[in-house]
Amino acid sequence: MEDEIADPQMRNLEYTLYVIVILYLYKLVDTVMILISYGDFESHVIPATFIPIGILIVVLYVILLFLTVTSFSHRKTIVGAYNFNRINDEIDSWD
């Protein structure tokens, strides 16, 4: 672990990714709901690639979520927890 404060840019990026994870979850649930409702539209012309592509999209969303959450744990392991009390101590107003 590094013995320094975390960069504000890295902290802001991670907090933005928390919001994006919520969007990933929403899109994952939305895609699963569309795939589940496939049987409701039997009278429509739906291409044969609908289910395989839908499953591929679901798998890619799961991988994306896994990698994002894994990056959070790697950051915490390597850098450590954010210490907000030390951020103001390291500011040198004369620079």
N, C-alpha and C positions, 0 to 999 in steps of 0.2 A: 504494500500500500504506500502511496505517496504521502509525505507529511506536509501537505500544503492544502490550501483551500481549493475547492472546485471552481472551475471557471464559470462565470455567470452565463456564458453562451451555452455551455454544456447543460447547465441546469435548466435554462429556458427551453432548449431542445428536448430534454427529457420530459418536461412538463407539457410541452406541445404533443409529444408522442402519447402521453396518457389520454389526451382528448382524441387523438387519432385512433387509439385502440378501441375506444367506444364506437367510433365510426366503423372500424373493421368488424366489430361484433354485430352492429346493426346490419351491415351489408351481408354478413354471413347468415344471419337469421332470415333476412329478406330473400336471399338466394335459395335457402333450404325451403322456405315457404312456397316459393315459385315451383321448385321441383316436386314438392308434395302435392301441389294442386294440378299437376300434369294430367291426372285422370279426369278432371272436371271439363277438359277441353277436347274430348275424344272426337267430337264432330268437326273440329277444325283441322286444317292441314298444318301439321307440325313436322318439321324436318326430323329425320332419323338421328341427326347429330345433337338433338336437343338435350337428351339425358347425359350422353358422354361429356359434352362440353359443360353442362351444369355441374356434374360431379367433379370435373377438373377445376372449375372455378371454386367450388367448395373446398377442395383439397388445397388449392393455392391460398385461399383465405386462412385456412387453419395453419398452414406453414408460415404465412405472414404474421399471424398472431403469435405463434410460438417463437419466431425469431425476434419479434419486438420485445416480448416479455423476457426472453433470454438475454437480450442486450441490456435490459434494466438490471438483471442480476449480475451480469459481468461488470457493469459500471460500478455497482455497489461493492463488489468484491475487490476490484482494482483500485478505485478511488476512495471508497468509503462513503459514509453518510455525509450529507450536506450539513455543515455546521454554520448556521446563519449568524451566530454570535461573532465568529471570527472574520466574517466578510467585512464588516465595518472597521475592524482593527487593522486590516491590511491596506486600507486606503491611505495613500500618501498624497495629501492635497498640494504638495509643493512640486510634484512631477508634472 
